[in-house]
Amino acid sequence: MFPVIKFLWEAGADSTFGLPQYATAGAAGADIRANLPPADRASGLTLAPMARIIVATGLRVEIPPGFEMQIRPRSGLATRHGITLPNTPGTIDSDYRGPLGVALINLGAEPFVIAHGDRIAQIVIAPVLHARFEVSDTLSETGRGVGGFGSTGCL
């Protein structure tokens, strides 16, 4: 069974790009595009090195209860240009109904132009479990114990 994700176009959005799409049958994430305001469509948005911006997608979303939408970077933008998400993965909760924007950061050395219609991120739909939180007087013992960052030799 597939969850149904409902989208609503924002007023003034360019719907010719269509909804997010999976690029291949095995893709975990569906590509989402920049849907710039009419005044920015011809020139695009320039993202300076180390600058952050929220890029409009022209969409609002309804995610069913028990699921979240994760916004993740596109590997090609990250490796070729240093364009990634400062809060990766970003989470869109099932009760959010506002505009869907993508926070981008330019970690590259050169300014990067985001053009109208560019694939800027991918969305992954994931189940959400709510936990019960409680205070305890003890925690169970493990082989790792209190070893923190780098304790397994990874750093």
LUMMI-298508 format. One line per 8 residues: number of its first residue (from 1); for each residue x, y, z of N, C-alpha, C, O, CB. Coordinates in steps of 0.02 Angstrom, whole numbers, plus 50000, padded with zeros to 5 digits. Glycine has a CB too. Layout:
<rs>
NUM> X,Y,Z,X,Y,Z,X,Y,Z,X,Y,Z,X,Y,Z  ... $
</rs>
This chain:
<rs>
1> 50042,49940,50000,50000,50000,50000,50044,50062,50000,50091,50067,50039,49952,50000,50061  50029,50109,49957,50067,50171,49952,50027,50227,49985,49968,50234,49972,50083,50188,49878  50060,50268,50027,50025,50326,50054,50013,50376,49997,50053,50382,49951,50065,50360,50112  49957,50411,50001,49941,50462,49951,49961,50529,49978,49939,50550,50032,49864,50461,49933  50004,50563,49941,50027,50630,49959,49990,50679,49914,49997,50677,49852,50105,50638,49952  49950,50722,49944,49911,50771,49905,49949,50837,49900,49979,50860,49949,49841,50782,49938  49948,50865,49840,49980,50930,49829,49928,50980,49805,49879,50963,49772,50037,50923,49777  49940,51043,49821,49900,51099,49799,49948,51151,49771,49997,51168,49803,49856,51129,49858 $
9> 49933,51175,49711,49976,51227,49681,49963,51293,49716,49906,51311,49729,49963,51234,49604  50016,51329,49730,50012,51397,49758,49986,51443,49702,49996,51430,49643,50082,51421,49785  49954,51498,49723,49932,51548,49674,49994,51575,49638,50043,51593,49670,49893,51605,49709  49992,51578,49572,50047,51604,49532,50101,51553,49516,50149,51569,49481,50077,51661,49567  50095,51492,49543,50145,51441,49529,50141,51418,49456,50088,51421,49426,50137,51381,49577  50196,51395,49430,50201,51367,49362,50189,51292,49367,50234,51255,49388,50270,51384,49329  50131,51269,49348,50114,51198,49355,50139,51155,49297,50128,51095,49296,50038,51190,49360  50173,51185,49248,50196,51147,49190,50251,51096,49209,50263,51049,49171,50222,51194,49136 $
17> 50284,51106,49266,50336,51058,49286,50306,50995,49316,50340,50943,49321,50382,51091,49337  50244,50998,49335,50211,50940,49365,50232,50929,49437,50269,50969,49466,50227,50878,49324  50208,50874,49464,50222,50858,49534,50291,50825,49539,50321,50807,49488,50168,50811,49562  50317,50817,49601,50380,50781,49609,50377,50713,49574,50325,50681,49571,50397,50773,49684  50435,50692,49547,50437,50629,49510,50497,50587,49531,50551,50614,49546,50439,50642,49434  50488,50521,49531,50543,50475,49541,50578,50467,49474,50546,50454,49423,50518,50405,49569  50644,50475,49473,50682,50471,49410,50689,50400,49384,50692,50389,49323,50751,50501,49420  50690,50351,49429,50694,50281,49409,50648,50240,49452,50624,50264,49504,50767,50254,49414 $
25> 50635,50179,49432,50589,50135,49469,50617,50119,49539,50578,50106,49585,50578,50070,49431  50682,50119,49548,50712,50103,49612,50730,50164,49655,50759,50156,49708,50773,50063,49602  50712,50223,49632,50730,50284,49669,50692,50289,49735,50632,50278,49736,50716,50346,49626  50727,50305,49788,50696,50315,49853,50666,50385,49858,50616,50396,49893,50746,50305,49910  50696,50433,49823,50674,50502,49826,50646,50526,49760,50669,50505,49707,50730,50547,49848  50597,50569,49764,50567,50601,49705,50595,50671,49699,50599,50708,49749,50489,50602,49709  50615,50690,49639,50644,50757,49628,50591,50810,49634,50535,50803,49610,50677,50760,49559  50610,50865,49667,50567,50923,49674,50602,50983,49643,50663,50989,49647,50548,50937,49749 $
33> 50564,51027,49611,50592,51081,49571,50581,51150,49601,50534,51161,49639,50562,51080,49502  50627,51195,49584,50619,51265,49601,50561,51293,49559,50559,51283,49499,50685,51306,49588  50515,51326,49591,50459,51357,49557,50459,51431,49579,50425,51451,49626,50389,51321,49575  50499,51469,49543,50514,51538,49563,50456,51585,49550,50415,51573,49506,50576,51562,49527  50452,51639,49589,50402,51690,49575,50413,51719,49505,50470,51720,49481,50405,51747,49629  50360,51743,49472,50367,51769,49403,50423,51819,49395,50457,51819,49343,50302,51800,49382  50435,51862,49443,50487,51914,49437,50558,51884,49434,50604,51916,49408,50483,51963,49496  50567,51823,49460,50634,51792,49462,50644,51737,49409,50699,51710,49403,50646,51762,49530 $
41> 50592,51722,49371,50596,51665,49326,50647,51673,49270,50681,51625,49252,50529,51652,49295  50654,51732,49243,50701,51742,49187,50774,51742,49211,50817,51714,49178,50686,51809,49152  50787,51773,49268,50856,51780,49292,50877,51725,49340,50937,51712,49347,50865,51847,49325  50830,51693,49372,50847,51643,49423,50868,51677,49488,50865,51738,49494,50902,51597,49398  50888,51637,49536,50912,51662,49600,50986,51645,49606,51005,51587,49596,50871,51631,49659  51027,51693,49623,51098,51681,49632,51112,51669,49706,51095,51710,49749,51140,51740,49605  51143,51612,49719,51161,51593,49787,51236,51600,49795,51275,51561,49767,51137,51520,49803  51257,51650,49833,51328,51664,49843,51359,51610,49888,51323,51576,49925,51339,51734,49875 $
49> 51425,51601,49884,51458,51553,49928,51442,51567,50002,51444,51625,50024,51534,51555,49917  51426,51515,50038,51408,51515,50109,51341,51549,50124,51324,51558,50182,51462,51550,50148  51304,51569,50073,51239,51600,50084,51185,51545,50086,51193,51490,50059,51223,51651,50027  51130,51562,50118,51072,51517,50123,51012,51552,50094,51007,51613,50095,51059,51496,50198  50965,51512,50069,50904,51539,50040,50850,51485,50045,50864,51426,50045,50914,51561,49967  50788,51507,50050,50731,51461,50045,50703,51469,49975,50682,51524,49956,50676,51474,50101  50702,51415,49937,50680,51415,49868,50608,51389,49865,50593,51335,49892,50727,51373,49822  50564,51426,49833,50494,51407,49827,50487,51347,49780,50524,51341,49731,50452,51466,49801 $
57> 50439,51304,49795,50422,51248,49751,50354,51258,49718,50335,51221,49673,50422,51183,49790  50317,51309,49740,50250,51322,49713,50198,51274,49738,50142,51272,49712,50253,51318,49638  50215,51234,49789,50170,51182,49813,50154,51189,49887,50194,51215,49926,50200,51114,49800  50096,51165,49905,50077,51150,49974,50063,51075,49975,50050,51045,49923,50013,51192,49997  50067,51045,50033,50064,50973,50036,50021,50949,50094,50017,50981,50146,50134,50944,50042  49989,50891,50084,49953,50856,50137,49981,50786,50141,49974,50745,50095,49875,50855,50124  50013,50772,50197,50045,50707,50210,50000,50670,50259,49978,50698,50308,50118,50715,50238  49986,50606,50245,49941,50570,50291,49972,50562,50361,50033,50557,50367,49924,50502,50262 $
65> 49931,50559,50412,49956,50547,50480,49997,50482,50481,49981,50434,50446,49897,50543,50531  50049,50483,50521,50093,50424,50526,50150,50426,50477,50190,50379,50474,50053,50362,50515  50156,50480,50437,50210,50487,50389,50240,50557,50394,50210,50603,50421,50185,50474,50317  50301,50564,50368,50334,50629,50361,50362,50633,50290,50370,50582,50257,50390,50638,50415  50375,50693,50268,50411,50704,50205,50480,50730,50224,50486,50781,50256,50372,50754,50158  50531,50694,50203,50599,50716,50214,50624,50751,50151,50613,50728,50095,50646,50656,50232  50656,50809,50161,50686,50846,50105,50761,50832,50109,50793,50847,50159,50669,50923,50109  50788,50805,50055,50859,50785,50054,50895,50818,49995,50864,50835,49945,50866,50709,50050 $
73> 50961,50825,50002,51000,50855,49947,51002,50808,49887,50992,50748,49893,51071,50870,49971  51016,50837,49829,51030,50798,49769,51106,50789,49765,51143,50838,49770,51001,50833,49703  51128,50729,49757,51200,50715,49760,51239,50751,49706,51295,50773,49718,51212,50640,49755  51211,50759,49646,51246,50793,49592,51258,50866,49608,51313,50892,49596,51207,50788,49528  51208,50901,49636,51217,50971,49655,51269,50977,49710,51309,51024,49711,51150,51002,49677  51268,50931,49757,51314,50934,49813,51386,50922,49791,51431,50958,49812,51295,50882,49866  51397,50871,49749,51466,50855,49731,51494,50902,49677,51553,50918,49679,51469,50784,49706  51453,50924,49631,51478,50967,49577,51483,51040,49597,51528,51076,49575,51433,50961,49516 $
81> 51435,51063,49639,51431,51134,49652,51431,51153,49726,51435,51212,49743,51369,51161,49622  51428,51104,49771,51426,51119,49843,51358,51143,49867,51353,51172,49921,51477,51171,49859  51306,51130,49828,51238,51151,49847,51206,51094,49887,51198,51038,49862,51195,51169,49784  51187,51110,49948,51157,51059,49992,51105,51092,50037,51088,51150,50028,51212,51024,50034  51080,51054,50084,51031,51080,50131,51064,51091,50199,51099,51046,50223,50970,51032,50138  51053,51149,50231,51084,51161,50295,51052,51120,50352,51082,51114,50405,51080,51233,50312  50994,51093,50340,50958,51055,50392,50939,50986,50366,50881,50965,50371,50896,51093,50415  50986,50952,50337,50970,50889,50304,50967,50831,50352,51011,50826,50395,51019,50875,50250 $
89> 50917,50787,50348,50859,50799,50307,50810,50846,50341,50802,50845,50402,50825,50732,50290  50779,50888,50301,50725,50930,50327,50662,50887,50333,50650,50843,50292,50713,50992,50280  50623,50900,50383,50561,50862,50394,50500,50906,50384,50496,50961,50412,50561,50832,50464  50453,50882,50344,50387,50913,50338,50339,50867,50375,50330,50809,50357,50366,50923,50262  50308,50894,50427,50262,50855,50469,50194,50847,50435,50175,50886,50392,50254,50887,50537  50158,50795,50456,50093,50780,50424,50040,50834,50438,49990,50836,50402,50068,50713,50449  50050,50875,50488,49999,50927,50502,50018,50996,50474,49983,51044,50487,49989,50933,50577  50072,51000,50435,50091,51064,50404,50054,51073,50338,50051,51026,50298,50168,51067,50393 $
97> 50027,51132,50327,49991,51146,50265,50015,51209,50230,49984,51232,50182,49917,51152,50279  50070,51238,50251,50096,51299,50221,50135,51286,50158,50139,51229,50135,50139,51336,50271  50164,51338,50130,50205,51331,50069,50264,51284,50080,50295,51286,50134,50229,51399,50044  50279,51244,50031,50336,51198,50034,50396,51233,50005,50400,51242,49944,50321,51132,49997  50443,51251,50047,50505,51283,50025,50564,51238,50041,50560,51196,50085,50515,51352,50059  50618,51246,50004,50679,51206,50014,50735,51253,50035,50753,51299,49998,50697,51166,49950  50763,51241,50095,50819,51280,50118,50883,51254,50085,50899,51195,50093,50825,51278,50196  50918,51296,50049,50980,51277,50015,51037,51320,50043,51027,51376,50064,50974,51286,49939 $
105> 51098,51291,50042,51159,51327,50059,51211,51312,50006,51214,51256,49980,51184,51307,50131  51251,51362,49990,51305,51353,49942,51371,51346,49979,51398,51394,50005,51307,51414,49892  51396,51284,49983,51460,51271,50015,51517,51273,49964,51575,51260,49982,51459,51204,50050  51501,51290,49903,51551,51294,49850,51588,51360,49851,51573,51405,49891,51520,51284,49783  51638,51366,49808,51679,51426,49804,51652,51479,49756,51674,51536,49757,51749,51407,49783  51604,51460,49714,51577,51506,49664,51502,51518,49675,51468,51475,49702,51588,51478,49593  51477,51577,49655,51404,51588,49657,51370,51535,49613,51398,51513,49563,51386,51660,49633  51309,51516,49631,51271,51466,49594,51203,51495,49578,51169,51522,49621,51265,51400,49635 $
113> 51182,51489,49515,51117,51514,49494,51066,51457,49495,51076,51405,49464,51121,51546,49423  51012,51468,49531,50956,51421,49533,50905,51446,49482,50876,51499,49490,50924,51416,49606  50896,51406,49430,50850,51425,49377,50780,51399,49391,50771,51348,49425,50875,51399,49309  50731,51433,49364,50662,51412,49369,50655,51342,49339,50673,51331,49281,50614,51462,49333  50630,51295,49377,50621,51226,49354,50678,51179,49370,50673,51119,49359,50612,51227,49281  50733,51205,49398,50789,51161,49417,50767,51111,49470,50727,51127,49514,50848,51203,49444  50792,51050,49464,50782,51000,49517,50829,51019,49574,50890,51015,49566,50794,50926,49490  50802,51038,49631,50842,51066,49685,50850,51020,49745,50895,51029,49786,50813,51131,49708 $
121> 50807,50971,49751,50809,50926,49809,50768,50864,49791,50739,50859,49737,50781,50960,49874  50767,50818,49838,50723,50760,49830,50682,50751,49893,50703,50769,49948,50763,50696,49812  50624,50722,49885,50581,50708,49942,50576,50633,49952,50572,50594,49905,50510,50739,49932  50578,50613,50015,50570,50543,50035,50513,50541,50085,50511,50579,50133,50637,50514,50065  50467,50496,50073,50410,50487,50119,50429,50430,50166,50448,50375,50144,50343,50472,50081  50424,50442,50232,50445,50392,50281,50393,50386,50337,50361,50435,50354,50514,50410,50311  50386,50325,50364,50340,50317,50421,50369,50350,50483,50430,50357,50491,50327,50242,50434  50325,50371,50527,50344,50403,50590,50315,50363,50648,50256,50345,50648,50319,50477,50592 $
129> 50358,50349,50696,50335,50318,50758,50341,50368,50814,50391,50404,50819,50377,50254,50774  50291,50371,50857,50296,50413,50916,50316,50369,50974,50288,50315,50983,50228,50450,50931  50365,50391,51012,50390,50354,51069,50359,50380,51134,50330,50435,51136,50466,50358,51072  50365,50341,51185,50347,50363,51252,50413,50379,51287,50460,50339,51283,50304,50308,51292  50418,50435,51320,50479,50456,51354,50469,50449,51429,50416,50467,51456,50497,50529,51335  50520,50423,51463,50515,50416,51535,50585,50423,51566,50635,50409,51534,50484,50348,51554  50586,50444,51628,50647,50450,51667,50661,50382,51699,50615,50348,51722,50642,50507,51721  50725,50364,51701,50745,50301,51732,50804,50314,51779,50841,50362,51770,50765,50248,51678 $
137> 50811,50271,51829,50867,50277,51875,50930,50244,51847,50985,50259,51869,50849,50246,51942  50922,50198,51798,50978,50162,51769,50967,50152,51695,50911,50156,51670,50989,50094,51804  51022,50138,51659,51019,50119,51589,51055,50052,51583,51100,50037,51622,51052,50174,51543  51035,50012,51534,51066,49947,51525,51139,49954,51503,51157,50004,51473,51027,49905,51473  51180,49905,51519,51250,49904,51501,51258,49880,51429,51221,49838,51406,51291,49860,51550  51309,49908,51394,51326,49885,51326,51402,49880,51321,51438,49905,51364,51298,49933,51272  51426,49847,51269,51497,49843,51257,51529,49911,51245,51586,49921,51264,51511,49798,51199  51493,49956,51216,51519,50022,51202,51518,50067,51263,51562,50108,51274,51480,50055,51146 $
145> 51467,50059,51303,51461,50099,51364,51453,50173,51349,51410,50192,51310,51521,50089,51408  51496,50214,51380,51490,50287,51374,51534,50315,51317,51540,50376,51311,51508,50320,51439  51564,50271,51277,51607,50294,51222,51569,50339,51175,51516,50320,51150,51636,50236,51185  51595,50399,51161,51561,50448,51119,51592,50452,51050,51613,50402,51021,51563,50516,51153  51595,50512,51023,51620,50525,50956,51690,50495,50947,51735,50509,50987,51622,50600,50942  51698,50455,50896,51763,50426,50881,51782,50366,50923,51836,50338,50914,51815,50476,50889  51738,50344,50969,51756,50290,51014,51762,50223,50978,51793,50177,51005,51705,50284,51070  51734,50216,50919,51740,50154,50882,51795,50157,50829,51802,50111,50788,51673,50136,50849 $
153> 51834,50210,50829,51889,50217,50783,51871,50248,50716,51911,50245,50669,51919,50151,50771  51812,50278,50711,51789,50307,50647,51817,50377,50635,51817,50399,50577,51714,50309,50646  51839,50412,50685,51864,50480,50675,51939,50480,50667,51968,50534,50658,51843,50525,50732 $
</rs>
